[in-house]
Amino acid sequence: MTTEVTLSKPAFYDPVLDVFDKVGRATMRFLAAVGRLAEFMALAVMHVFTPPYFGKNILNQMINVGYYSLPVVGMTALFTGMVLALQSYTGFTRFNAEGAIAGVVVLSMTRELAPVLAGLMVAGRVGAAIAAEIGTMRVTEQIDALSTLSVNPYKYLVAPRILAGTLMLPCLVLTGDIIGVFGGYVVSIYSLGFSPGTYLSQTWNVLENSDVISGLVKAAVFGLIVTLMGCYHGYNSGRGAQGVGNATTNAVVSASILILVMNYMLTQIFFS
């Protein structure tokens, strides 16, 4: 004769223990997600630096990330520089410091605004497209077909996109720097009445190599983040149209948040 033992819930309810239980479960889920992302990133970066390379695929991704993103990044930088000049003039006239407008525009664009805004624009355009494309391939089992044909999905899908994002976003940011400074120049000369020679000389005197280099380093990191988030969420997309939609949304949101967080960390490193 066997005796059946059953475990019953305690008769009391402790709200403190319930809070600790929820916090612990959320923490474990967060750490598990970070671990999966770190593993994915390690595999992706490893395949970036190891042959074979799919040159045509890399070139197509560089054109997609760089050339096709140039209009939106250029328009954003142009109007940002113009608005920055107007806002700086409105504020500096209160302190009779109109001569600092050229320096504020060029430093703001090269150090912060051009890298961050370009990263966010590319995240909305390229990150979403990457997540949707790879997510659709996951749903339609094309990624499984690549593995069946002895083609590594990391090598064929992930590595070219990460390489293209890391290389092309600094090019976009450098172009955005020039366009943004030009926008501030146009507004300052034709709307605020500044002297062209004086404005250009002030811009050149304030700007240093470290300002441009720091922005380009930020851009490379942001390009890695955007493409990594797009590939990660697309590669781990759920089934069906809803899964692809969630992957696209998560890719854009996570990339945008990480860009803002890394911008602060990199600024602290460069200008602390």
PyMOL commands that set and color helices and strands:
alter all, ss='L'
color gray80, all
select helices_A, chain A and resi 15-48+55-67+70-95+98-139+142-148+153-190+196-206+209-235+240-271
alter helices_A, ss='H'
color red, helices_A
deselect
rebuild
show_as cartoon
